[in-house]
């Protein structure tokens, strides 16, 4: 398994004392370096010490600190396109969780068999195979939801977050940590989808869990809630511009919570949490 090395300290304006880590190594014995086209941002991404991963830290990063939809901002096409209701977001989110878990597992198991030159095409083939199975299962058991989500189910293959986790984590770790990373990243993405769908649905329709029958059958009729009675409807929230505005509000809310938490820690004399993979 390749080791990770630090970039000289002082390169990060947010944590000038920290040494950022390079995660992209072509060979196990390569000297760590920043490669052209490698994306790393200290204020958006928290790096993980892959040699001894903490499951608690993996979940914290995947769900909150490194959330795919609200921090890293990957996979925005389905995030914005299908989240006009909670059920649509939940359906796509669950499909993404399954894809991340099984593709991370397969990549981790095959990491010793793949040559560096063919690893990216191999990852794409693995992800496409997993997505095809999920698509066929949804077609068989959740046909109405499958029709609503449409092209965005096979487009899971092109989600940069999935191939990104395969390259950055699963290809460098054992199967169990890779499965946990896929589950955490998928949960974070699913929560972002559901939160965005709930916000748009309540504002646009005044309801919550509408069309739940698409996923839960007859039980779904009992899950539908009317949040705002006699709501006249707000078309902008349901249309694509409303998706961008709602996503911006969610990102702003998360940033406010992070800033408020940091301010409380400073005022209380507590030590700020050092991002994973950084040397404090």
Phi, psi and omega in degrees: 000132182294144177267164184246142181236158185275149165275143183309141181296157178094000182271353183251119182292336182278318176235081187297340180275352189273153173252114181282153184250142176269131184254355187257106176235130180281325181235151180303328183258011179296151171284129180301138182200161174271119182267150175303132179089352177285129183263123175213130182219121187291337182268359181235334187235132173257126187271146184254140173280099189285344181290332180214073188290141174264124183296324177297319179291324178299315178294319180298318180289315183294322184273325187233295190294330182233035183303130185299319185273334187251344181240301182286333177060050173249155180069032185287336182300303177291327180302320182272333190277323190252000189267041174277350173219161178296318184296319178299314179296320180294318180298313179291325179296317178295321177297322179291321177300312180299320179297314180296316183296309186283327177289321175298318178299314181294318179295319180296318179293329184263003189297331179277352183258345186264129174285149182303328184292335185245010188294319183294310175302324179294319178299318181297318179296319178297312181297317180297323179295316179297314181297323179298318178297315180297319179298317179293322178294318178294322178297327183277322190249335181230059190296318181297316177293323177301318179293324180292315182287329172056232188294343185285347174288305177295336179288354173302331179303325185270003179294117184297332181297325184288311179290333177294318178290326177298317182284316187278333186236301188298326182286355183235006185225165178291165184302315184297310175300327180292320177296317179297319178297317178297319179295315181295315179296318178295319177298318178299317179293319180296318178297321177296318178299314182293317180297317179294319178297319179295316180298313181292322182292317181295315181289319186278328185235343183077015181236173176216136181064030175293150183060030178297339178298339178299329182253322189251004178067221182297329178297332182298333179297330180281343183271346183288132182238143172257106184279318181239100180298145179056035180290127182287346182095144178227097191298326183301323182293332182273333181282165182306319178302325177295330177295316179295316180295316181295320177297318177300321179294319179295318179296318178297319178297317179295317179298322178296317178298318179296316180295320179295320179294317179297320179296321178294322178294319180293314181294331179272001179075019180273157178279131179295143178295123177280124181304146182301136177088002179249150180263114181279000000 
